Amino acid sequence: MKTQCHSTRLPKALRRPNIQLDNFSLVPASLLPDLSAYQALSDRQPKGTAVLVLSSPSLSLRRVYLAVAQVLRAKGRTVRIYSASPSPL
């Protein structure tokens, strides 16, 4: 089975030049029920940090996250990768 991934276009206010997000988190859909916990984790990070949360130690997903982290680091972002646990905080 092939997994498809897509992103939506950012709102117009965020597409303006010189707009920069403070922090953001990349969380798999399976962890959306715990999103508030990961949002709190992201909010505690220094400004400009990308938080990537792995739902399982799957090798293929880990490769994707590491590739995303590499691109973000090349663009000057600080990247933190966490493994999901029963208690993320």
Secondary structure, DSSP 8 states (H G I E B T S, - for coil): -----------GGGSSTT---S-EEE--GGGGGGHHHHHHHHHTS-TTEEEEEESS--HHHHHHHHHHHHHHHHTT-EEEEEE--S---
